[in-house]
Amino acid sequence: MLNRALDLACNVGHALQIFPPNYVRSILGDLDSWRTQTCPPTELQLAAFHEWNKGLPALAHILIPALPWKPREVSLPCSDLLFRPSAVFRYPAGDHVQDPTPQEIWFFINGICTDRSVVHLNAQYLHRLFGRPLTVLHNFTRSFIPDLAACAVGKGWEQVTESAAVAFPPIYAALKNKTYERLILLAHSQGTILSAVILELLKGLHPPIHEEWAAAPVVAPECAVARKLAERWDFAGTMRAVRTGRRARTAPRFDWPGRGRRRLEPVTLDELRKAEIYCFANCATEMVPVRMRGENAVPAPWIESYGNEKDIVARLGVLASETGPGSARIGGDRYTRDAAWGHLLNAHYLYPMMKARGSGQPAGGLAPLTGNRFSVPRLFGYLDAKSPPPLQQRKAAR
């Protein structure tokens, strides 16, 4: 317990070491990012007077704490303020939406302080940039303090467990669907913690490493959440069935979206290789792909993370120390934007990247960190409904 407290204190202490120590600016960014005249897709447009019908509910959701679930028997006019369970929806909605790459499926998990209005602004901008419909895994805000605490100290709280339990089934079902050749998961802020839990669950269903995974000591909080869900869904029974060829009659059934309730099946290496995870303001403690043989072997899944230097949330994960107390283990390619403030997805990550690319900077103003395979994010290859070539073996970027 003492070691964990020390580790947490070091992690948070490193995150707060920004100069000047303007923590409001660290989250909300510079004033230019508040205005649609200088940042058209900004989330802070909801603070404008003409957006009061969206802005006031968003403010209430940010200020008023809520529970991450909703009792079925409760139906009150204010229940949206008291109970905010996670939800899954399609953006844009409707059967008429064109999908330029039907062999790909795209997911998005939002970050802190995100109610319906904000998550729609995020999804709208992502759809405009990448040209694909999205399955939005909405991690509804439970107010600012619980959300921020979940990023820093409460990654194992009920809030994270509930949200991960909602987010995992559609991703798992999509990986098992042979129609899809690629699964793209975009995550922001607290959504990167959920992505780390999802990755741990996929590892737990991969037979070659299941026993090692199940026996490893639980260090990272994302692993603790994954173990809790693995016990709920009886991963051990699934692996036992793989070894013996016999399924337990009492094995719990799992909701496969679009396919009813079925028992879990193992995840193959080819299925893991279909997944690509792109994380903005990655604040996870541990997000490491499956270890592959060979010095230059492509990891499964592919992971990219981006962090603004002055974003205290990113400094909890992708920009944390790599070793020692308070460190974070973030695998894959990592990028930072030097001297950059702000934490919001549209205003402080996506828009500045696109603006820098428009001014002739191929990497979108991002600097690769040591050990990267690429000097320019692979994610940019998906802009304008395009797709980069399949991942191949490649030496680390110099």
Backbone torsions as a table, in degrees:
resi	resn	phi	psi	omega
1	MET	NA	-42.3	180.0
2	LEU	-63.8	-41.7	179.3
3	ASN	-63.7	-39.7	179.2
4	ARG	-66.6	-39.6	178.4
5	ALA	-64.6	-40.7	177.6
6	LEU	-64.8	-43.1	179.0
7	ASP	-60.8	-44.0	178.9
8	LEU	-63.4	-44.9	-179.6
9	ALA	-61.0	-40.8	178.9
10	CYS	-67.0	-40.4	-179.7
11	ASN	-63.3	-49.1	179.7
12	VAL	-67.6	-38.8	178.8
13	GLY	-60.6	-42.2	177.1
14	HIS	-63.4	-41.3	-178.6
15	ALA	-61.6	-33.9	-176.5
16	LEU	-84.0	-3.5	-178.0
17	GLN	-83.9	66.0	174.9
18	ILE	-117.2	151.2	-179.9
19	PHE	-132.1	131.1	-5.6
20	PRO	-68.5	156.9	-176.0
21	PRO	-77.7	61.1	-178.8
22	ASN	-98.0	91.0	-171.8
23	TYR	-77.0	-24.3	173.8
24	VAL	-67.5	-44.8	177.2
25	ARG	-63.9	-31.9	179.0
26	SER	-61.0	-32.9	179.6
27	ILE	-93.6	-46.8	-172.5
28	LEU	-93.5	-8.6	174.6
29	GLY	73.9	-168.3	179.8
30	ASP	-80.2	160.8	-175.7
31	LEU	-61.0	-32.3	179.7
32	ASP	-59.8	-28.8	-179.0
33	SER	-77.0	-5.8	179.3
34	TRP	-86.7	-19.0	-170.0
35	ARG	-104.3	134.7	177.2
36	THR	-68.1	-20.6	177.8
37	GLN	-66.9	-33.7	-179.2
38	THR	-108.2	-16.1	177.7
39	CYS	-145.0	82.4	-172.7
40	PRO	-52.7	-37.7	-177.1
41	PRO	-91.6	14.5	-172.5
42	THR	-57.6	139.5	175.3
43	GLU	-68.7	-24.6	-176.3
44	LEU	-75.5	-0.6	172.9
45	GLN	-62.7	-20.8	178.7
46	LEU	-68.0	-13.1	177.0
47	ALA	-82.1	-9.3	179.2
48	ALA	-68.3	149.3	-175.3
49	PHE	-60.3	-40.7	-176.8
50	HIS	-70.8	-8.0	177.2
51	GLU	-104.9	22.1	-173.7
52	TRP	-58.0	-32.9	-177.5
53	ASN	-69.4	-19.7	173.3
54	LYS	-102.3	-36.2	-175.6
55	GLY	-68.0	-40.8	-179.3
56	LEU	-65.4	-46.9	175.2
57	PRO	-60.8	-38.1	178.7
58	ALA	-62.4	-42.6	178.7
59	LEU	-63.4	-41.5	178.4
60	ALA	-62.2	-41.3	179.5
61	HIS	-65.6	-33.0	179.9
62	ILE	-73.7	-35.0	-173.4
63	LEU	-91.0	-30.5	-173.5
64	ILE	-99.1	117.3	178.9
65	PRO	-64.0	150.5	-179.5
66	ALA	-145.2	168.8	178.6
67	LEU	-91.7	147.9	-177.3
68	PRO	-83.9	23.0	178.4
69	TRP	-152.5	169.7	-179.7
70	LYS	-138.1	121.9	176.2
71	PRO	-62.4	138.2	-176.4
72	ARG	-63.2	-32.6	-174.6
73	GLU	-82.7	-6.1	-178.1
74	VAL	-92.0	126.2	175.7
75	SER	-144.2	94.4	-177.2
76	LEU	-124.6	155.0	177.3
77	PRO	-58.9	-30.7	-178.1
78	CYS	-100.5	13.7	-175.4
79	SER	-62.5	-26.1	178.9
80	ASP	-66.3	-25.3	177.4
81	LEU	-84.7	-28.8	-175.4
82	LEU	-91.3	-34.8	-176.1
83	PHE	-128.8	125.0	-177.7
84	ARG	-135.1	77.3	178.1
85	PRO	-71.2	156.5	175.2
86	SER	-67.5	157.3	-177.6
87	ALA	-142.9	159.2	177.5
88	VAL	-124.7	128.1	176.9
89	PHE	-149.2	164.8	-178.4
90	ARG	-97.6	137.4	174.8
91	TYR	-133.9	129.7	-9.1
92	PRO	-67.8	154.3	179.8
93	ALA	-79.2	156.0	175.6
94	GLY	109.3	150.7	-178.9
95	ASP	-78.3	-12.1	-174.9
96	HIS	-82.2	-8.0	-174.7
97	VAL	-68.1	128.3	179.3
98	GLN	-81.3	138.4	177.2
99	ASP	-116.5	107.3	-176.6
100	PRO	-69.8	-18.0	-179.2
101	THR	-132.7	74.9	-177.2
102	PRO	-64.5	-14.0	176.9
103	GLN	-82.3	-2.2	176.3
104	GLU	-115.9	151.1	172.5
105	ILE	-129.5	133.5	-173.9
106	TRP	-114.5	134.4	177.1
107	PHE	-122.5	153.5	174.4
108	PHE	-138.6	129.1	173.9
109	ILE	-116.8	123.2	-173.0
110	ASN	-80.5	176.7	-178.4
111	GLY	-107.0	-158.1	-173.8
112	ILE	-68.7	155.2	173.6
113	CYS	56.5	40.6	-176.3
114	THR	-114.5	108.4	173.1
115	ASP	-96.8	-167.1	-174.8
116	ARG	-63.8	-40.6	-178.5
117	SER	-63.7	-43.6	-178.5
118	VAL	-69.5	-42.7	-178.4
119	VAL	-65.9	-30.2	175.3
120	HIS	-69.7	-37.0	175.4
121	LEU	-63.4	-42.3	176.8
122	ASN	-61.6	-49.8	-177.7
123	ALA	-63.9	-38.3	179.3
124	GLN	-60.8	-44.9	-178.5
125	TYR	-71.2	-40.4	176.7
126	LEU	-61.2	-41.0	178.3
127	HIS	-64.2	-39.5	179.6
128	ARG	-65.6	-40.3	-176.8
129	LEU	-73.2	-44.8	-171.3
130	PHE	-102.9	-14.4	173.2
131	GLY	72.9	15.0	179.2
132	ARG	-114.0	149.2	167.7
133	PRO	-68.7	150.5	-175.6
134	LEU	-120.4	142.8	163.7
135	THR	-93.6	110.7	-176.5
136	VAL	-89.9	123.4	175.3
137	LEU	-100.7	90.2	-170.0
138	HIS	-80.7	111.1	174.1
139	ASN	-91.1	89.4	-172.7
140	PHE	-60.9	132.7	178.4
141	THR	-59.5	141.1	173.3
142	ARG	-108.6	19.1	178.4
143	SER	103.9	162.0	-169.5
144	PHE	-59.8	-50.2	-174.6
145	ILE	-63.7	-50.4	177.2
146	PRO	-60.9	-37.0	179.6
147	ASP	-64.4	-47.8	-178.9
148	LEU	-66.7	-38.1	177.9
149	ALA	-64.4	-36.1	178.5
150	ALA	-64.1	-35.4	177.4
151	CYS	-68.3	-37.8	-173.0
152	ALA	-92.2	-48.1	-171.1
153	VAL	-129.5	-16.4	-170.8
154	GLY	-111.7	36.5	-176.3
155	LYS	-65.5	-16.3	178.0
156	GLY	-101.1	7.4	-178.5
157	TRP	-68.5	167.5	179.1
158	GLU	-58.3	-34.4	180.0
159	GLN	-56.9	-47.4	-178.4
160	VAL	-69.3	-41.1	179.4
161	THR	-60.7	-45.9	-179.7
162	GLU	-63.0	-45.6	-178.3
163	SER	-65.3	-40.3	178.6
164	ALA	-66.1	-36.4	178.8
165	ALA	-65.0	-29.3	177.4
166	VAL	-82.1	-36.9	-174.2
167	ALA	-78.2	-31.6	-173.5
168	PHE	-67.6	-45.3	-174.6
169	PRO	-55.5	-46.8	-179.8
170	PRO	-65.6	-32.7	178.2
171	ILE	-71.1	-43.3	177.8
172	TYR	-60.5	-46.6	-179.4
173	ALA	-62.4	-37.3	179.5
174	ALA	-68.1	-37.6	177.2
175	LEU	-64.8	-35.6	180.0
176	LYS	-78.1	-12.7	-178.4
177	ASN	-81.5	116.8	-176.0
178	LYS	-71.2	-10.9	177.6
179	THR	-65.1	-32.4	-173.9
180	TYR	-94.6	129.8	177.0
181	GLU	-93.3	-24.1	178.8
182	ARG	-138.9	143.1	173.5
183	LEU	-122.6	117.1	-178.6
184	ILE	-105.5	121.2	178.2
185	LEU	-113.5	115.0	174.6
186	LEU	-99.5	132.7	-177.3
187	ALA	-139.3	146.3	179.7
188	HIS	-131.3	133.4	169.3
189	SER	56.7	-121.1	-179.0
190	GLN	-59.5	-26.9	176.5
191	GLY	-62.8	-24.0	177.3
192	THR	-72.0	-30.4	174.7
193	ILE	-64.2	-44.9	177.9
194	LEU	-63.1	-38.2	177.9
195	SER	-63.4	-37.7	177.5
196	ALA	-65.5	-38.6	176.1
197	VAL	-63.8	-44.7	179.7
198	ILE	-60.0	-42.8	178.7
199	LEU	-62.0	-42.1	178.1
200	GLU	-62.0	-39.8	178.6
201	LEU	-64.6	-39.9	178.1
202	LEU	-64.6	-38.7	175.6
203	LYS	-61.0	-40.9	-178.8
204	GLY	-65.7	-19.6	178.3
205	LEU	-100.1	6.8	178.7
206	HIS	-96.9	106.5	-170.5
207	PRO	-51.3	-41.4	-176.3
208	PRO	-62.2	-23.0	-177.6
209	ILE	-119.9	5.1	-174.9
210	HIS	-60.3	-47.1	-176.5
211	GLU	-63.3	-42.9	177.4
212	GLU	-63.3	-42.1	179.5
213	TRP	-61.7	-44.9	-176.9
214	ALA	-70.7	-27.9	-176.9
215	ALA	-90.9	-15.9	-176.9
216	ALA	-66.5	142.2	177.8
217	PRO	-64.1	143.1	179.9
218	VAL	-82.5	113.8	179.8
219	VAL	-113.0	-57.0	-179.0
220	ALA	-75.4	142.4	179.6
221	PRO	-63.0	-30.2	177.2
222	GLU	-63.3	-34.7	177.6
223	CYS	-66.4	-37.2	179.8
224	ALA	-63.9	-41.8	177.3
225	VAL	-64.5	-42.9	-179.5
226	ALA	-62.6	-41.1	179.1
227	ARG	-63.9	-38.9	179.4
228	LYS	-62.6	-43.7	179.1
229	LEU	-71.6	-35.7	178.0
230	ALA	-62.3	-36.7	176.4
231	GLU	-68.7	-41.0	178.9
232	ARG	-60.9	-40.0	-175.9
233	TRP	-97.5	6.4	174.0
234	ASP	57.0	57.3	174.6
235	PHE	-59.8	-36.2	-179.1
236	ALA	-60.6	-40.4	177.7
237	GLY	-64.9	-37.4	177.2
238	THR	-63.4	-43.6	180.0
239	MET	-69.3	-35.0	177.3
240	ARG	-64.2	-38.5	178.1
241	ALA	-65.5	-35.1	177.5
242	VAL	-63.7	-41.7	-177.7
243	ARG	-72.5	-39.9	-172.5
244	THR	-98.3	-18.8	-175.9
245	GLY	78.3	9.8	-179.8
246	ARG	-120.5	133.9	177.8
247	ARG	-98.5	136.3	177.9
248	ALA	-70.3	135.9	-178.6
249	ARG	-65.9	-26.7	-176.1
250	THR	-98.3	10.1	-178.7
251	ALA	-61.7	135.1	-179.3
252	PRO	-65.4	146.8	177.6
253	ARG	-95.1	153.8	-170.4
254	PHE	-122.6	139.0	179.7
255	ASP	-76.1	110.7	172.5
256	TRP	-95.7	108.7	-178.7
257	PRO	-54.1	125.6	-179.5
258	GLY	84.9	-5.9	-175.9
259	ARG	-132.7	12.2	176.7
260	GLY	76.4	-163.1	-179.8
261	ARG	-94.8	124.0	-179.2
262	ARG	-140.7	165.1	174.4
263	ARG	-76.0	151.2	177.1
264	LEU	-66.5	150.3	175.0
265	GLU	-123.2	155.3	179.8
266	PRO	-65.1	157.8	178.2
267	VAL	-103.1	127.7	-177.8
268	THR	-88.4	167.0	178.1
269	LEU	-65.1	-39.6	177.9
270	ASP	-61.1	-36.3	177.6
271	GLU	-69.2	-40.2	175.9
272	LEU	-62.0	-36.8	-179.2
273	ARG	-69.1	-19.5	177.3
274	LYS	-70.6	-23.4	-171.9
275	ALA	-85.7	140.7	172.7
276	GLU	-134.5	130.0	-175.4
277	ILE	-118.2	124.7	-178.6
278	TYR	-120.4	118.9	-168.0
279	CYS	-119.3	121.7	176.2
280	PHE	-99.8	128.8	-176.1
281	ALA	55.3	52.0	-177.2
282	ASN	-64.3	115.8	-178.4
283	CYS	-114.9	16.7	178.0
284	ALA	-68.4	156.2	174.9
285	THR	-86.1	-35.5	179.0
286	GLU	-144.2	124.3	174.7
287	MET	-146.9	92.3	-173.4
288	VAL	-125.2	129.3	179.6
289	PRO	-70.9	172.4	176.8
290	VAL	-64.9	131.9	-179.5
291	ARG	-67.8	131.8	-179.5
292	MET	-114.1	153.7	178.0
293	ARG	-78.1	146.6	179.0
294	GLY	99.4	136.6	-175.8
295	GLU	-60.5	-38.4	-175.6
296	ASN	-108.4	21.0	179.3
297	ALA	-65.6	139.2	178.6
298	VAL	-72.4	127.1	-179.3
299	PRO	-68.6	156.6	177.9
300	ALA	-128.0	119.6	-5.0
301	PRO	-80.4	171.9	174.9
302	TRP	-74.7	135.8	-178.4
303	ILE	-130.0	134.3	171.2
304	GLU	-130.9	141.2	-179.9
305	SER	-135.2	146.3	-177.4
306	TYR	-133.2	138.7	-179.8
307	GLY	-143.2	130.9	170.9
308	ASN	-74.3	135.7	-173.6
309	GLU	-57.0	-36.0	-175.8
310	LYS	-98.1	12.0	178.5
311	ASP	-88.4	110.7	-175.2
312	ILE	-65.1	-25.8	179.4
313	VAL	-72.0	-44.4	176.9
314	ALA	-62.3	-30.3	-179.2
315	ARG	-72.6	-11.1	173.3
316	LEU	-79.1	-18.1	-174.1
317	GLY	-131.3	-88.7	-172.7
318	VAL	-62.8	-29.0	-180.0
319	LEU	-104.7	12.7	176.2
320	ALA	-76.6	169.3	174.7
321	SER	-61.0	146.5	-178.7
322	GLU	-88.3	-18.4	179.7
323	THR	-139.1	160.8	175.6
324	GLY	84.0	-176.8	-179.5
325	PRO	-59.0	136.7	178.9
326	GLY	80.2	10.0	-177.2
327	SER	-80.2	164.0	175.9
328	ALA	-131.1	143.6	179.1
329	ARG	-106.3	97.1	179.7
330	ILE	-114.5	111.4	-178.9
331	GLY	-83.9	176.4	178.1
332	GLY	82.0	-168.5	179.2
333	ASP	-80.6	139.6	-177.6
334	ARG	-129.8	140.3	-178.4
335	TYR	-133.8	149.9	175.3
336	THR	-130.5	152.2	172.6
337	ARG	-111.0	108.6	-172.3
338	ASP	-64.5	138.9	175.1
339	ALA	61.6	17.8	-177.3
340	ALA	-91.7	136.8	178.7
341	TRP	-105.7	157.7	171.7
342	GLY	104.4	151.7	-174.3
343	HIS	-122.9	-13.7	-174.2
344	LEU	-71.7	143.5	-173.5
345	LEU	-63.9	-55.4	-177.5
346	ASN	-67.9	-54.5	-169.7
347	ALA	-71.1	-34.1	-169.4
348	HIS	-117.0	-7.1	176.7
349	TYR	-120.7	-67.1	-173.9
350	LEU	-63.8	-51.5	-175.6
351	TYR	-63.4	-46.6	176.8
352	PRO	-60.3	-36.5	177.2
353	MET	-61.9	-46.7	-177.8
354	MET	-68.6	-36.0	177.6
355	LYS	-64.7	-41.7	178.9
356	ALA	-66.8	-39.8	176.9
357	ARG	-63.2	-39.1	178.7
358	GLY	-65.2	-24.2	179.2
359	SER	-92.5	10.0	174.0
360	GLY	99.0	15.5	177.0
361	GLN	-104.2	102.2	-174.8
362	PRO	-57.1	-32.5	-178.4
363	ALA	-86.3	6.6	177.0
364	GLY	65.7	29.9	-179.2
365	GLY	78.8	7.7	-178.5
366	LEU	-95.1	144.8	176.7
367	ALA	-110.6	125.8	179.5
368	PRO	-70.0	143.0	176.5
369	LEU	-88.9	167.9	-176.1
370	THR	-57.9	134.4	176.6
371	GLY	94.7	-2.2	179.7
372	ASN	-64.2	147.7	173.0
373	ARG	-80.2	-34.1	-176.9
374	PHE	-121.2	150.1	174.8
375	SER	-92.2	-15.9	176.7
376	VAL	-121.3	132.1	-177.8
377	PRO	-55.0	134.8	175.9
378	ARG	-61.7	-29.8	-178.6
379	LEU	-54.3	-34.9	-177.0
380	PHE	-64.0	-20.1	177.3
381	GLY	-68.7	-13.0	179.7
382	TYR	-95.3	-2.1	-179.2
383	LEU	-63.2	151.2	176.0
384	ASP	58.3	38.3	175.9
385	ALA	64.5	18.0	175.9
386	LYS	-91.1	172.0	177.7
387	SER	-138.0	134.0	175.6
388	PRO	-71.9	162.6	177.7
389	PRO	-65.6	161.6	178.2
390	PRO	-57.6	151.2	179.8
391	LEU	-66.0	137.0	178.4
392	GLN	-128.9	167.0	177.6
393	GLN	-65.6	134.4	-178.2
394	ARG	-154.0	144.9	178.8
395	LYS	-72.1	156.1	-179.2
396	ALA	-62.3	148.2	179.4
397	ALA	-65.8	142.3	179.2
398	ARG	-90.2	NA	NA
